[in-house]
Amino acid sequence: MAGLYIHIPFCESRCIYCGFYSTTLAELKEQYVEAVCKEVQSVRREEGVKPFNEISTVYLGGGTPSQLSPFLLHRLFDAIKQNCGTISELEVTIECNPDDLTDEYVAALQDLPINRISMGAQTFSDERLRFLHRRHSSQLVREAVERLRHIGIGNISIDLMFGFPEETLEDWETDIREAIALQVEHISAYSLMFEEGTTLYKLREQGKVKEIDEELSLKMYETLIDRLTAAGFEHYEISNFSRHGFHSRHNSSYWDGTPYIGLGAAAHSYDIDSRWWNVSNVREYIRRIQHGESPIEEREILNEETRYNDAVMTALRTRQGLSLERISESHRQYLLTQARPHLNNHLIALEDNYLRLTRQGLFVSDMVMSDLMMV
């Protein structure tokens, strides 16, 4: 079993915080989709690509996949079905911007195998949305959810952000209340990151914006956990909350070590023994596919130490935690030795042969995981 991820890099405009590969070259959409369809065929024919034998989930991420027309989405899903078999019973997710989800667009989704929508709400403050250079308003989020419910979409996820410059705890609590009121099945929430190379990073370096202090950021995260769990959400991963039975199956594959295939420019793949990624340039990706060349930019063969570090970094993000049976005996002893101080300080717990972050440990998870990894 494997997850299938397809990267759709097109955006109408760039948000100031985004560090993912994207492009505003809308005129390349059709050529790009055709190239991805060819990559589906070529990867399926490759000997030794074991994960492609049976697909467990499909995820269209970006960029902004909802920038593709229904016609191009049909073309893409036709290629998936022809090469991967039926996907009607699988979790099939598409990331969308609220303003793309018009009456006409949502109606067209009914003819596609999509059954899960991941929507970037980010905040319900129109002022903060303008700061991010988002195209939608808070009202469009509400309208989009209503339209999706009307056509029977019963699995909706929204993304939220906290830690905006000058944002208060009261501002953040308002966003949480608005998100809960939408009665969606899943909420992902992230602290606003100042990634190098982004416009937001440059604004901070120029002294035009200032990050909130760490104490307030931690208080916001703590408030998020308290409010969402009180509202019936399960906190199943550091940044993810879901109603019972509605966790993201696709994203969970990244955390539990399930293989995945990535198609499209900048997409990553993993088959337990190795990982590889495609060239991060849409024109070069299209050129390579059109000329029958591999779009892979680099491949990494994974040794035991790397696999151990990957397991620590991913599994400990989840409520289930890291199974000691997932790692070798030698690495297990190393792990338990490194974990002892954090066990004593109640930052992690060992239960039923699983090592898990405690509530206290969630707030210093990066430090804990770093201490457990091999260098």
VENWOBEL-V398367 format. One line per field, one symbol per residue. phi: phi as a letter, one per 40 degrees, with the letter a starting at -180 (. if undefined). Layout:
phi: ???
This chain:
phi: .acbbbcbccbcacccbcbccaabccccdccccccccccdcccccccgcccccacbabbbbafbdccccddccdccccccccbbgcbccccbbbcbcdccccdccccccccbccbabbbccgabccccccccgccbbccccccccccccccgcbabbbcbbbgcdgcbccdcccccccccccfccabbbbccbbcdgcccccccccgcbbcccccccccccccdcccccccgccccadbbbacdgbcccccccccbgccabbbhcgcbbabgcabaacdcacccdcdccccgcccccabbccccccccccccccccccccgbccccbcdcccccdccccdcccccgcbbbafgbcbccdccdcbdcccccccccb
